[in-house]
Amino acid sequence: MKKIICLLFLIASSHLFSNITIKYKNLDKTEVKLKVMIDGEVKEVIFKAGKKGSVTIKGKETQCLFYTSCEERMLKDGDEIEIVNGCIKK
């Protein structure tokens, strides 16, 4: 019984501290700074110039909204993107 209760607690608490990790490839020659909204809060994410990598956005939600000069794009944990001319391409 204790194992079931502990397991349920772990599952429930995992949603309290969800992070969103986005894998990226920045094709631009300069770093790109984008605004992102998660949990009703605006944060800034930096994508390094000409690099592949990943960024983690801390929050409680399973998706976040990225703002670029081209569009607003909703992304979720595990998404892979390319950045071209400061815009997100999938």
HTML snippet that shows the backbone in 3Dmol.js (N, CA, C, O; Angstrom):
<script src="https://3Dmol.org/build/3Dmol-min.js"></script>
<div id="view" style="width:600px;height:400px;position:relative"></div>
<script>
const pdb = `
ATOM      1  N   MET A   1       0.818  -1.197   0.000  1.00  0.00           N
ATOM      2  CA  MET A   1       0.000   0.000   0.000  1.00  0.00           C
ATOM      3  C   MET A   1       0.864   1.264   0.000  1.00  0.00           C
ATOM      4  O   MET A   1       0.559   2.237  -0.689  1.00  0.00           O
ATOM      5  N   LYS A   2       1.953   1.232   0.789  1.00  0.00           N
ATOM      6  CA  LYS A   2       2.849   2.392   0.835  1.00  0.00           C
ATOM      7  C   LYS A   2       3.478   2.652  -0.528  1.00  0.00           C
ATOM      8  O   LYS A   2       3.670   3.803  -0.920  1.00  0.00           O
ATOM      9  N   LYS A   3       3.798   1.579  -1.251  1.00  0.00           N
ATOM     10  CA  LYS A   3       4.404   1.737  -2.576  1.00  0.00           C
ATOM     11  C   LYS A   3       3.441   2.416  -3.534  1.00  0.00           C
ATOM     12  O   LYS A   3       3.856   3.258  -4.331  1.00  0.00           O
ATOM     13  N   ILE A   4       2.174   2.069  -3.469  1.00  0.00           N
ATOM     14  CA  ILE A   4       1.170   2.679  -4.343  1.00  0.00           C
ATOM     15  C   ILE A   4       1.019   4.158  -4.017  1.00  0.00           C
ATOM     16  O   ILE A   4       0.949   4.987  -4.925  1.00  0.00           O
ATOM     17  N   ILE A   5       0.969   4.494  -2.747  1.00  0.00           N
ATOM     18  CA  ILE A   5       0.834   5.893  -2.334  1.00  0.00           C
ATOM     19  C   ILE A   5       2.056   6.693  -2.779  1.00  0.00           C
ATOM     20  O   ILE A   5       1.914   7.806  -3.285  1.00  0.00           O
ATOM     21  N   CYS A   6       3.243   6.142  -2.597  1.00  0.00           N
ATOM     22  CA  CYS A   6       4.464   6.834  -3.019  1.00  0.00           C
ATOM     23  C   CYS A   6       4.489   7.035  -4.539  1.00  0.00           C
ATOM     24  O   CYS A   6       4.875   8.096  -5.028  1.00  0.00           O
ATOM     25  N   LEU A   7       4.079   6.020  -5.263  1.00  0.00           N
ATOM     26  CA  LEU A   7       4.048   6.118  -6.717  1.00  0.00           C
ATOM     27  C   LEU A   7       3.063   7.191  -7.175  1.00  0.00           C
ATOM     28  O   LEU A   7       3.383   7.982  -8.062  1.00  0.00           O
ATOM     29  N   LEU A   8       1.896   7.226  -6.596  1.00  0.00           N
ATOM     30  CA  LEU A   8       0.909   8.253  -6.942  1.00  0.00           C
ATOM     31  C   LEU A   8       1.427   9.641  -6.602  1.00  0.00           C
ATOM     32  O   LEU A   8       1.203  10.582  -7.363  1.00  0.00           O
ATOM     33  N   PHE A   9       2.111   9.790  -5.479  1.00  0.00           N
ATOM     34  CA  PHE A   9       2.681  11.082  -5.094  1.00  0.00           C
ATOM     35  C   PHE A   9       3.732  11.526  -6.105  1.00  0.00           C
ATOM     36  O   PHE A   9       3.761  12.694  -6.492  1.00  0.00           O
ATOM     37  N   LEU A  10       4.594  10.608  -6.535  1.00  0.00           N
ATOM     38  CA  LEU A  10       5.626  10.948  -7.512  1.00  0.00           C
ATOM     39  C   LEU A  10       5.021  11.376  -8.840  1.00  0.00           C
ATOM     40  O   LEU A  10       5.482  12.337  -9.456  1.00  0.00           O
ATOM     41  N   ILE A  11       4.006  10.674  -9.275  1.00  0.00           N
ATOM     42  CA  ILE A  11       3.347  11.036 -10.538  1.00  0.00           C
ATOM     43  C   ILE A  11       2.698  12.407 -10.430  1.00  0.00           C
ATOM     44  O   ILE A  11       2.827  13.230 -11.336  1.00  0.00           O
ATOM     45  N   ALA A  12       2.003  12.654  -9.330  1.00  0.00           N
ATOM     46  CA  ALA A  12       1.328  13.949  -9.143  1.00  0.00           C
ATOM     47  C   ALA A  12       2.331  15.084  -9.024  1.00  0.00           C
ATOM     48  O   ALA A  12       2.111  16.154  -9.591  1.00  0.00           O
ATOM     49  N   SER A  13       3.424  14.879  -8.305  1.00  0.00           N
ATOM     50  CA  SER A  13       4.393  15.952  -8.108  1.00  0.00           C
ATOM     51  C   SER A  13       5.226  16.210  -9.347  1.00  0.00           C
ATOM     52  O   SER A  13       5.769  17.306  -9.488  1.00  0.00           O
ATOM     53  N   SER A  14       5.352  15.249 -10.251  1.00  0.00           N
ATOM     54  CA  SER A  14       6.141  15.468 -11.457  1.00  0.00           C
ATOM     55  C   SER A  14       5.528  16.556 -12.330  1.00  0.00           C
ATOM     56  O   SER A  14       6.251  17.236 -13.058  1.00  0.00           O
ATOM     57  N   HIS A  15       4.220  16.732 -12.273  1.00  0.00           N
ATOM     58  CA  HIS A  15       3.562  17.778 -13.059  1.00  0.00           C
ATOM     59  C   HIS A  15       3.751  19.154 -12.437  1.00  0.00           C
ATOM     60  O   HIS A  15       3.568  20.161 -13.122  1.00  0.00           O
ATOM     61  N   LEU A  16       4.107  19.226 -11.177  1.00  0.00           N
ATOM     62  CA  LEU A  16       4.319  20.508 -10.525  1.00  0.00           C
ATOM     63  C   LEU A  16       5.606  21.172 -10.984  1.00  0.00           C
ATOM     64  O   LEU A  16       5.726  22.397 -10.939  1.00  0.00           O
ATOM     65  N   PHE A  17       6.569  20.372 -11.427  1.00  0.00           N
ATOM     66  CA  PHE A  17       7.871  20.902 -11.782  1.00  0.00           C
ATOM     67  C   PHE A  17       8.271  20.510 -13.193  1.00  0.00           C
ATOM     68  O   PHE A  17       9.413  20.111 -13.425  1.00  0.00           O
ATOM     69  N   SER A  18       7.358  20.616 -14.125  1.00  0.00           N
ATOM     70  CA  SER A  18       7.650  20.272 -15.518  1.00  0.00           C
ATOM     71  C   SER A  18       8.564  21.322 -16.117  1.00  0.00           C
ATOM     72  O   SER A  18       8.351  22.521 -15.938  1.00  0.00           O
ATOM     73  N   ASN A  19       9.566  20.873 -16.816  1.00  0.00           N
ATOM     74  CA  ASN A  19      10.420  21.752 -17.596  1.00  0.00           C
ATOM     75  C   ASN A  19      10.210  21.410 -19.055  1.00  0.00           C
ATOM     76  O   ASN A  19       9.891  20.271 -19.397  1.00  0.00           O
ATOM     77  N   ILE A  20      10.388  22.387 -19.903  1.00  0.00           N
ATOM     78  CA  ILE A  20      10.258  22.169 -21.338  1.00  0.00           C
ATOM     79  C   ILE A  20      11.647  22.262 -21.952  1.00  0.00           C
ATOM     80  O   ILE A  20      12.333  23.273 -21.802  1.00  0.00           O
ATOM     81  N   THR A  21      12.058  21.212 -22.638  1.00  0.00           N
ATOM     82  CA  THR A  21      13.349  21.203 -23.314  1.00  0.00           C
ATOM     83  C   THR A  21      13.107  21.221 -24.813  1.00  0.00           C
ATOM     84  O   THR A  21      12.387  20.383 -25.357  1.00  0.00           O
ATOM     85  N   ILE A  22      13.723  22.189 -25.465  1.00  0.00           N
ATOM     86  CA  ILE A  22      13.610  22.367 -26.910  1.00  0.00           C
ATOM     87  C   ILE A  22      14.986  22.124 -27.520  1.00  0.00           C
ATOM     88  O   ILE A  22      15.966  22.739 -27.101  1.00  0.00           O
ATOM     89  N   LYS A  23      15.066  21.231 -28.507  1.00  0.00           N
ATOM     90  CA  LYS A  23      16.308  21.013 -29.237  1.00  0.00           C
ATOM     91  C   LYS A  23      16.317  21.968 -30.424  1.00  0.00           C
ATOM     92  O   LYS A  23      15.303  22.140 -31.101  1.00  0.00           O
ATOM     93  N   TYR A  24      17.474  22.589 -30.672  1.00  0.00           N
ATOM     94  CA  TYR A  24      17.523  23.589 -31.747  1.00  0.00           C
ATOM     95  C   TYR A  24      18.782  23.474 -32.579  1.00  0.00           C
ATOM     96  O   TYR A  24      19.789  22.894 -32.172  1.00  0.00           O
ATOM     97  N   LYS A  25      18.678  24.054 -33.764  1.00  0.00           N
ATOM     98  CA  LYS A  25      19.819  24.262 -34.650  1.00  0.00           C
ATOM     99  C   LYS A  25      19.687  25.697 -35.137  1.00  0.00           C
ATOM    100  O   LYS A  25      18.761  26.026 -35.879  1.00  0.00           O
ATOM    101  N   ASN A  26      20.615  26.550 -34.716  1.00  0.00           N
ATOM    102  CA  ASN A  26      20.582  27.953 -35.119  1.00  0.00           C
ATOM    103  C   ASN A  26      21.447  28.123 -36.361  1.00  0.00           C
ATOM    104  O   ASN A  26      22.669  27.995 -36.286  1.00  0.00           O
ATOM    105  N   LEU A  27      20.830  28.407 -37.492  1.00  0.00           N
ATOM    106  CA  LEU A  27      21.549  28.573 -38.750  1.00  0.00           C
ATOM    107  C   LEU A  27      22.034  30.002 -38.957  1.00  0.00           C
ATOM    108  O   LEU A  27      22.736  30.284 -39.928  1.00  0.00           O
ATOM    109  N   ASP A  28      21.666  30.904 -38.051  1.00  0.00           N
ATOM    110  CA  ASP A  28      22.106  32.295 -38.142  1.00  0.00           C
ATOM    111  C   ASP A  28      23.552  32.438 -37.653  1.00  0.00           C
ATOM    112  O   ASP A  28      24.039  31.614 -36.879  1.00  0.00           O
ATOM    113  N   LYS A  29      24.222  33.482 -38.112  1.00  0.00           N
ATOM    114  CA  LYS A  29      25.606  33.729 -37.714  1.00  0.00           C
ATOM    115  C   LYS A  29      25.706  34.532 -36.424  1.00  0.00           C
ATOM    116  O   LYS A  29      26.802  34.774 -35.918  1.00  0.00           O
ATOM    117  N   THR A  30      24.568  34.938 -35.899  1.00  0.00           N
ATOM    118  CA  THR A  30      24.543  35.657 -34.625  1.00  0.00           C
ATOM    119  C   THR A  30      23.594  34.943 -33.671  1.00  0.00           C
ATOM    120  O   THR A  30      22.685  34.226 -34.089  1.00  0.00           O
ATOM    121  N   GLU A  31      23.833  35.160 -32.368  1.00  0.00           N
ATOM    122  CA  GLU A  31      22.921  34.542 -31.413  1.00  0.00           C
ATOM    123  C   GLU A  31      21.543  35.178 -31.539  1.00  0.00           C
ATOM    124  O   GLU A  31      21.412  36.347 -31.902  1.00  0.00           O
ATOM    125  N   VAL A  32      20.546  34.405 -31.239  1.00  0.00           N
ATOM    126  CA  VAL A  32      19.164  34.864 -31.347  1.00  0.00           C
ATOM    127  C   VAL A  32      18.543  34.825 -29.959  1.00  0.00           C
ATOM    128  O   VAL A  32      18.571  33.799 -29.279  1.00  0.00           O
ATOM    129  N   LYS A  33      17.979  35.969 -29.548  1.00  0.00           N
ATOM    130  CA  LYS A  33      17.279  36.061 -28.272  1.00  0.00           C
ATOM    131  C   LYS A  33      15.787  36.141 -28.557  1.00  0.00           C
ATOM    132  O   LYS A  33      15.333  37.018 -29.291  1.00  0.00           O
ATOM    133  N   LEU A  34      15.037  35.231 -27.979  1.00  0.00           N
ATOM    134  CA  LEU A  34      13.595  35.218 -28.177  1.00  0.00           C
ATOM    135  C   LEU A  34      12.878  35.295 -26.841  1.00  0.00           C
ATOM    136  O   LEU A  34      13.351  34.778 -25.829  1.00  0.00           O
ATOM    137  N   LYS A  35      11.745  35.941 -26.862  1.00  0.00           N
ATOM    138  CA  LYS A  35      10.871  35.990 -25.697  1.00  0.00           C
ATOM    139  C   LYS A  35      10.000  34.738 -25.711  1.00  0.00           C
ATOM    140  O   LYS A  35       9.576  34.269 -26.767  1.00  0.00           O
ATOM    141  N   VAL A  36       9.745  34.215 -24.531  1.00  0.00           N
ATOM    142  CA  VAL A  36       8.908  33.027 -24.401  1.00  0.00           C
ATOM    143  C   VAL A  36       8.000  33.202 -23.195  1.00  0.00           C
ATOM    144  O   VAL A  36       8.435  33.668 -22.142  1.00  0.00           O
ATOM    145  N   MET A  37       6.732  32.824 -23.354  1.00  0.00           N
ATOM    146  CA  MET A  37       5.789  32.907 -22.248  1.00  0.00           C
ATOM    147  C   MET A  37       5.482  31.510 -21.746  1.00  0.00           C
ATOM    148  O   MET A  37       5.116  30.616 -22.509  1.00  0.00           O
ATOM    149  N   ILE A  38       5.643  31.345 -20.426  1.00  0.00           N
ATOM    150  CA  ILE A  38       5.294  30.100 -19.763  1.00  0.00           C
ATOM    151  C   ILE A  38       4.771  30.451 -18.380  1.00  0.00           C
ATOM    152  O   ILE A  38       5.340  31.304 -17.698  1.00  0.00           O
ATOM    153  N   ASP A  39       3.714  29.815 -17.971  1.00  0.00           N
ATOM    154  CA  ASP A  39       3.076  30.070 -16.669  1.00  0.00           C
ATOM    155  C   ASP A  39       2.665  31.533 -16.515  1.00  0.00           C
ATOM    156  O   ASP A  39       2.656  32.058 -15.401  1.00  0.00           O
ATOM    157  N   GLY A  40       2.324  32.201 -17.632  1.00  0.00           N
ATOM    158  CA  GLY A  40       1.913  33.597 -17.573  1.00  0.00           C
ATOM    159  C   GLY A  40       3.062  34.570 -17.365  1.00  0.00           C
ATOM    160  O   GLY A  40       2.835  35.758 -17.136  1.00  0.00           O
ATOM    161  N   GLU A  41       4.283  34.080 -17.443  1.00  0.00           N
ATOM    162  CA  GLU A  41       5.472  34.897 -17.229  1.00  0.00           C
ATOM    163  C   GLU A  41       6.313  34.911 -18.500  1.00  0.00           C
ATOM    164  O   GLU A  41       6.490  33.876 -19.141  1.00  0.00           O
ATOM    165  N   VAL A  42       6.833  36.083 -18.864  1.00  0.00           N
ATOM    166  CA  VAL A  42       7.676  36.207 -20.054  1.00  0.00           C
ATOM    167  C   VAL A  42       9.137  36.052 -19.645  1.00  0.00           C
ATOM    168  O   VAL A  42       9.615  36.713 -18.723  1.00  0.00           O
ATOM    169  N   LYS A  43       9.833  35.167 -20.349  1.00  0.00           N
ATOM    170  CA  LYS A  43      11.256  34.925 -20.118  1.00  0.00           C
ATOM    171  C   LYS A  43      11.996  35.131 -21.425  1.00  0.00           C
ATOM    172  O   LYS A  43      11.372  35.242 -22.481  1.00  0.00           O
ATOM    173  N   GLU A  44      13.323  35.182 -21.367  1.00  0.00           N
ATOM    174  CA  GLU A  44      14.135  35.317 -22.568  1.00  0.00           C
ATOM    175  C   GLU A  44      15.007  34.077 -22.720  1.00  0.00           C
ATOM    176  O   GLU A  44      15.598  33.599 -21.752  1.00  0.00           O
ATOM    177  N   VAL A  45      15.079  33.563 -23.945  1.00  0.00           N
ATOM    178  CA  VAL A  45      15.881  32.387 -24.248  1.00  0.00           C
ATOM    179  C   VAL A  45      16.903  32.787 -25.303  1.00  0.00           C
ATOM    180  O   VAL A  45      16.582  33.494 -26.259  1.00  0.00           O
ATOM    181  N   ILE A  46      18.137  32.326 -25.120  1.00  0.00           N
ATOM    182  CA  ILE A  46      19.214  32.652 -26.057  1.00  0.00           C
ATOM    183  C   ILE A  46      19.633  31.387 -26.796  1.00  0.00           C
ATOM    184  O   ILE A  46      19.928  30.359 -26.186  1.00  0.00           O
ATOM    185  N   PHE A  47      19.653  31.489 -28.135  1.00  0.00           N
ATOM    186  CA  PHE A  47      20.108  30.401 -28.993  1.00  0.00           C
ATOM    187  C   PHE A  47      21.465  30.815 -29.554  1.00  0.00           C
ATOM    188  O   PHE A  47      21.560  31.835 -30.237  1.00  0.00           O
ATOM    189  N   LYS A  48      22.502  30.054 -29.282  1.00  0.00           N
ATOM    190  CA  LYS A  48      23.860  30.403 -29.682  1.00  0.00           C
ATOM    191  C   LYS A  48      24.020  30.355 -31.202  1.00  0.00           C
ATOM    192  O   LYS A  48      23.415  29.525 -31.881  1.00  0.00           O
ATOM    193  N   ALA A  49      24.842  31.257 -31.713  1.00  0.00           N
ATOM    194  CA  ALA A  49      25.037  31.411 -33.156  1.00  0.00           C
ATOM    195  C   ALA A  49      25.653  30.169 -33.786  1.00  0.00           C
ATOM    196  O   ALA A  49      26.645  29.632 -33.293  1.00  0.00           O
ATOM    197  N   GLY A  50      25.044  29.718 -34.892  1.00  0.00           N
ATOM    198  CA  GLY A  50      25.580  28.620 -35.676  1.00  0.00           C
ATOM    199  C   GLY A  50      25.752  27.317 -34.920  1.00  0.00           C
ATOM    200  O   GLY A  50      26.608  26.508 -35.277  1.00  0.00           O
ATOM    201  N   LYS A  51      24.967  27.099 -33.898  1.00  0.00           N
ATOM    202  CA  LYS A  51      25.133  25.918 -33.043  1.00  0.00           C
ATOM    203  C   LYS A  51      23.900  25.037 -33.020  1.00  0.00           C
ATOM    204  O   LYS A  51      22.791  25.464 -33.338  1.00  0.00           O
ATOM    205  N   LYS A  52      24.134  23.787 -32.632  1.00  0.00           N
ATOM    206  CA  LYS A  52      23.074  22.860 -32.276  1.00  0.00           C
ATOM    207  C   LYS A  52      23.099  22.747 -30.761  1.00  0.00           C
ATOM    208  O   LYS A  52      24.161  22.837 -30.144  1.00  0.00           O
ATOM    209  N   GLY A  53      21.952  22.554 -30.174  1.00  0.00           N
ATOM    210  CA  GLY A  53      21.925  22.398 -28.733  1.00  0.00           C
ATOM    211  C   GLY A  53      20.509  22.229 -28.239  1.00  0.00           C
ATOM    212  O   GLY A  53      19.597  21.881 -28.989  1.00  0.00           O
ATOM    213  N   SER A  54      20.352  22.486 -26.956  1.00  0.00           N
ATOM    214  CA  SER A  54      19.018  22.434 -26.375  1.00  0.00           C
ATOM    215  C   SER A  54      18.915  23.512 -25.312  1.00  0.00           C
ATOM    216  O   SER A  54      19.908  23.900 -24.698  1.00  0.00           O
ATOM    217  N   VAL A  55      17.712  23.981 -25.109  1.00  0.00           N
ATOM    218  CA  VAL A  55      17.421  24.944 -24.050  1.00  0.00           C
ATOM    219  C   VAL A  55      16.301  24.370 -23.199  1.00  0.00           C
ATOM    220  O   VAL A  55      15.406  23.685 -23.696  1.00  0.00           O
ATOM    221  N   THR A  56      16.368  24.659 -21.918  1.00  0.00           N
ATOM    222  CA  THR A  56      15.343  24.216 -20.988  1.00  0.00           C
ATOM    223  C   THR A  56      14.675  25.426 -20.383  1.00  0.00           C
ATOM    224  O   THR A  56      15.341  26.316 -19.853  1.00  0.00           O
ATOM    225  N   ILE A  57      13.365  25.460 -20.460  1.00  0.00           N
ATOM    226  CA  ILE A  57      12.575  26.553 -19.906  1.00  0.00           C
ATOM    227  C   ILE A  57      11.862  26.006 -18.679  1.00  0.00           C
ATOM    228  O   ILE A  57      11.097  25.045 -18.766  1.00  0.00           O
ATOM    229  N   LYS A  58      12.119  26.626 -17.541  1.00  0.00           N
ATOM    230  CA  LYS A  58      11.520  26.148 -16.299  1.00  0.00           C
ATOM    231  C   LYS A  58      10.108  26.683 -16.164  1.00  0.00           C
ATOM    232  O   LYS A  58       9.841  27.857 -16.416  1.00  0.00           O
ATOM    233  N   GLY A  59       9.219  25.807 -15.764  1.00  0.00           N
ATOM    234  CA  GLY A  59       7.837  26.189 -15.556  1.00  0.00           C
ATOM    235  C   GLY A  59       7.001  24.986 -15.185  1.00  0.00           C
ATOM    236  O   GLY A  59       7.507  23.871 -15.058  1.00  0.00           O
ATOM    237  N   LYS A  60       5.727  25.225 -15.016  1.00  0.00           N
ATOM    238  CA  LYS A  60       4.800  24.168 -14.620  1.00  0.00           C
ATOM    239  C   LYS A  60       4.014  23.615 -15.801  1.00  0.00           C
ATOM    240  O   LYS A  60       3.403  22.552 -15.695  1.00  0.00           O
ATOM    241  N   GLU A  61       4.023  24.329 -16.928  1.00  0.00           N
ATOM    242  CA  GLU A  61       3.226  23.923 -18.083  1.00  0.00           C
ATOM    243  C   GLU A  61       4.002  22.964 -18.979  1.00  0.00           C
ATOM    244  O   GLU A  61       5.218  22.825 -18.853  1.00  0.00           O
ATOM    245  N   THR A  62       3.289  22.311 -19.876  1.00  0.00           N
ATOM    246  CA  THR A  62       3.912  21.360 -20.800  1.00  0.00           C
ATOM    247  C   THR A  62       4.154  21.967 -22.173  1.00  0.00           C
ATOM    248  O   THR A  62       4.682  21.299 -23.061  1.00  0.00           O
ATOM    249  N   GLN A  63       3.773  23.230 -22.356  1.00  0.00           N
ATOM    250  CA  GLN A  63       4.043  23.928 -23.604  1.00  0.00           C
ATOM    251  C   GLN A  63       4.278  25.397 -23.298  1.00  0.00           C
ATOM    252  O   GLN A  63       3.905  25.890 -22.233  1.00  0.00           O
ATOM    253  N   CYS A  64       4.903  26.094 -24.247  1.00  0.00           N
ATOM    254  CA  CYS A  64       5.184  27.518 -24.060  1.00  0.00           C
ATOM    255  C   CYS A  64       5.046  28.227 -25.408  1.00  0.00           C
ATOM    256  O   CYS A  64       5.072  27.600 -26.467  1.00  0.00           O
ATOM    257  N   LEU A  65       4.899  29.541 -25.338  1.00  0.00           N
ATOM    258  CA  LEU A  65       4.671  30.355 -26.530  1.00  0.00           C
ATOM    259  C   LEU A  65       5.917  31.190 -26.815  1.00  0.00           C
ATOM    260  O   LEU A  65       6.318  32.013 -25.991  1.00  0.00           O
ATOM    261  N   PHE A  66       6.531  30.978 -27.986  1.00  0.00           N
ATOM    262  CA  PHE A  66       7.699  31.750 -28.412  1.00  0.00           C
ATOM    263  C   PHE A  66       7.245  32.909 -29.290  1.00  0.00           C
ATOM    264  O   PHE A  66       6.380  32.753 -30.152  1.00  0.00           O
ATOM    265  N   TYR A  67       7.838  34.067 -29.058  1.00  0.00           N
ATOM    266  CA  TYR A  67       7.555  35.257 -29.860  1.00  0.00           C
ATOM    267  C   TYR A  67       8.758  35.558 -30.748  1.00  0.00           C
ATOM    268  O   TYR A  67       9.869  35.743 -30.252  1.00  0.00           O
ATOM    269  N   THR A  68       8.532  35.607 -32.071  1.00  0.00           N
ATOM    270  CA  THR A  68       9.585  36.016 -33.003  1.00  0.00           C
ATOM    271  C   THR A  68       9.041  37.185 -33.820  1.00  0.00           C
ATOM    272  O   THR A  68       7.869  37.546 -33.710  1.00  0.00           O
ATOM    273  N   SER A  69       9.916  37.770 -34.641  1.00  0.00           N
ATOM    274  CA  SER A  69       9.458  38.861 -35.510  1.00  0.00           C
ATOM    275  C   SER A  69       8.554  38.327 -36.619  1.00  0.00           C
ATOM    276  O   SER A  69       7.832  39.096 -37.254  1.00  0.00           O
ATOM    277  N   CYS A  70       8.588  37.021 -36.856  1.00  0.00           N
ATOM    278  CA  CYS A  70       7.798  36.406 -37.920  1.00  0.00           C
ATOM    279  C   CYS A  70       6.427  35.939 -37.452  1.00  0.00           C
ATOM    280  O   CYS A  70       5.438  36.062 -38.174  1.00  0.00           O
ATOM    281  N   GLU A  71       6.379  35.400 -36.230  1.00  0.00           N
ATOM    282  CA  GLU A  71       5.140  34.793 -35.754  1.00  0.00           C
ATOM    283  C   GLU A  71       5.243  34.467 -34.270  1.00  0.00           C
ATOM    284  O   GLU A  71       6.291  34.635 -33.646  1.00  0.00           O
ATOM    285  N   GLU A  72       4.147  34.004 -33.736  1.00  0.00           N
ATOM    286  CA  GLU A  72       4.127  33.412 -32.408  1.00  0.00           C
ATOM    287  C   GLU A  72       3.996  31.913 -32.617  1.00  0.00           C
ATOM    288  O   GLU A  72       3.172  31.466 -33.414  1.00  0.00           O
ATOM    289  N   ARG A  73       4.806  31.132 -31.905  1.00  0.00           N
ATOM    290  CA  ARG A  73       4.813  29.691 -32.120  1.00  0.00           C
ATOM    291  C   ARG A  73       4.707  28.976 -30.780  1.00  0.00           C
ATOM    292  O   ARG A  73       5.495  29.225 -29.868  1.00  0.00           O
ATOM    293  N   MET A  74       3.724  28.084 -30.671  1.00  0.00           N
ATOM    294  CA  MET A  74       3.545  27.261 -29.480  1.00  0.00           C
ATOM    295  C   MET A  74       4.420  26.016 -29.624  1.00  0.00           C
ATOM    296  O   MET A  74       4.312  25.284 -30.608  1.00  0.00           O
ATOM    297  N   LEU A  75       5.283  25.784 -28.640  1.00  0.00           N
ATOM    298  CA  LEU A  75       6.153  24.616 -28.649  1.00  0.00           C
ATOM    299  C   LEU A  75       5.929  23.810 -27.381  1.00  0.00           C
ATOM    300  O   LEU A  75       5.534  24.343 -26.344  1.00  0.00           O
ATOM    301  N   LYS A  76       6.192  22.512 -27.487  1.00  0.00           N
ATOM    302  CA  LYS A  76       6.032  21.646 -26.323  1.00  0.00           C
ATOM    303  C   LYS A  76       7.337  20.901 -26.066  1.00  0.00           C
ATOM    304  O   LYS A  76       8.241  20.900 -26.901  1.00  0.00           O
ATOM    305  N   ASP A  77       7.419  20.278 -24.918  1.00  0.00           N
ATOM    306  CA  ASP A  77       8.618  19.561 -24.515  1.00  0.00           C
ATOM    307  C   ASP A  77       9.019  18.543 -25.584  1.00  0.00           C
ATOM    308  O   ASP A  77       8.192  17.768 -26.065  1.00  0.00           O
ATOM    309  N   GLY A  78      10.305  18.563 -25.943  1.00  0.00           N
ATOM    310  CA  GLY A  78      10.828  17.608 -26.912  1.00  0.00           C
ATOM    311  C   GLY A  78      10.801  18.078 -28.350  1.00  0.00           C
ATOM    312  O   GLY A  78      11.336  17.393 -29.222  1.00  0.00           O
ATOM    313  N   ASP A  79      10.195  19.227 -28.630  1.00  0.00           N
ATOM    314  CA  ASP A  79      10.156  19.731 -30.001  1.00  0.00           C
ATOM    315  C   ASP A  79      11.568  20.043 -30.494  1.00  0.00           C
ATOM    316  O   ASP A  79      12.442  20.427 -29.716  1.00  0.00           O
ATOM    317  N   GLU A  80      11.772  19.870 -31.796  1.00  0.00           N
ATOM    318  CA  GLU A  80      13.031  20.198 -32.451  1.00  0.00           C
ATOM    319  C   GLU A  80      12.757  21.306 -33.464  1.00  0.00           C
ATOM    320  O   GLU A  80      11.820  21.219 -34.257  1.00  0.00           O
ATOM    321  N   ILE A  81      13.590  22.352 -33.427  1.00  0.00           N
ATOM    322  CA  ILE A  81      13.369  23.500 -34.305  1.00  0.00           C
ATOM    323  C   ILE A  81      14.667  23.895 -35.005  1.00  0.00           C
ATOM    324  O   ILE A  81      15.762  23.524 -34.584  1.00  0.00           O
ATOM    325  N   GLU A  82      14.511  24.651 -36.076  1.00  0.00           N
ATOM    326  CA  GLU A  82      15.618  25.336 -36.742  1.00  0.00           C
ATOM    327  C   GLU A  82      15.326  26.825 -36.669  1.00  0.00           C
ATOM    328  O   GLU A  82      14.175  27.247 -36.778  1.00  0.00           O
ATOM    329  N   ILE A  83      16.361  27.609 -36.486  1.00  0.00           N
ATOM    330  CA  ILE A  83      16.215  29.062 -36.465  1.00  0.00           C
ATOM    331  C   ILE A  83      16.909  29.616 -37.696  1.00  0.00           C
ATOM    332  O   ILE A  83      18.105  29.408 -37.904  1.00  0.00           O
ATOM    333  N   VAL A  84      16.134  30.329 -38.509  1.00  0.00           N
ATOM    334  CA  VAL A  84      16.641  30.926 -39.745  1.00  0.00           C
ATOM    335  C   VAL A  84      16.168  32.377 -39.762  1.00  0.00           C
ATOM    336  O   VAL A  84      14.973  32.651 -39.657  1.00  0.00           O
ATOM    337  N   ASN A  85      17.117  33.300 -39.895  1.00  0.00           N
ATOM    338  CA  ASN A  85      16.810  34.742 -39.918  1.00  0.00           C
ATOM    339  C   ASN A  85      15.970  35.153 -38.707  1.00  0.00           C
ATOM    340  O   ASN A  85      15.058  35.970 -38.829  1.00  0.00           O
ATOM    341  N   GLY A  86      16.278  34.587 -37.550  1.00  0.00           N
ATOM    342  CA  GLY A  86      15.584  34.947 -36.317  1.00  0.00           C
ATOM    343  C   GLY A  86      14.196  34.364 -36.193  1.00  0.00           C
ATOM    344  O   GLY A  86      13.470  34.702 -35.258  1.00  0.00           O
ATOM    345  N   CYS A  87      13.802  33.485 -37.125  1.00  0.00           N
ATOM    346  CA  CYS A  87      12.471  32.898 -37.114  1.00  0.00           C
ATOM    347  C   CYS A  87      12.569  31.390 -36.884  1.00  0.00           C
ATOM    348  O   CYS A  87      13.561  30.758 -37.247  1.00  0.00           O
ATOM    349  N   ILE A  88      11.536  30.833 -36.284  1.00  0.00           N
ATOM    350  CA  ILE A  88      11.506  29.409 -35.988  1.00  0.00           C
ATOM    351  C   ILE A  88      10.923  28.642 -37.178  1.00  0.00           C
ATOM    352  O   ILE A  88       9.829  28.938 -37.658  1.00  0.00           O
ATOM    353  N   LYS A  89      11.681  27.660 -37.631  1.00  0.00           N
ATOM    354  CA  LYS A  89      11.235  26.753 -38.682  1.00  0.00           C
ATOM    355  C   LYS A  89      11.238  25.356 -38.077  1.00  0.00           C
ATOM    356  O   LYS A  89      12.094  25.028 -37.255  1.00  0.00           O
ATOM    357  N   LYS A  90      10.276  24.536 -38.489  1.00  0.00           N
ATOM    358  CA  LYS A  90      10.263  23.157 -37.988  1.00  0.00           C
ATOM    359  C   LYS A  90      10.724  22.207 -39.055  1.00  0.00           C
ATOM    360  O   LYS A  90      10.782  21.000 -38.824  1.00  0.00           O
TER     361      LYS A  90
END
`;
const viewer = $3Dmol.createViewer("view");
viewer.addModel(pdb, "pdb");
viewer.setStyle({}, {cartoon: {color: "spectrum"}});
viewer.zoomTo();
viewer.render();
</script>
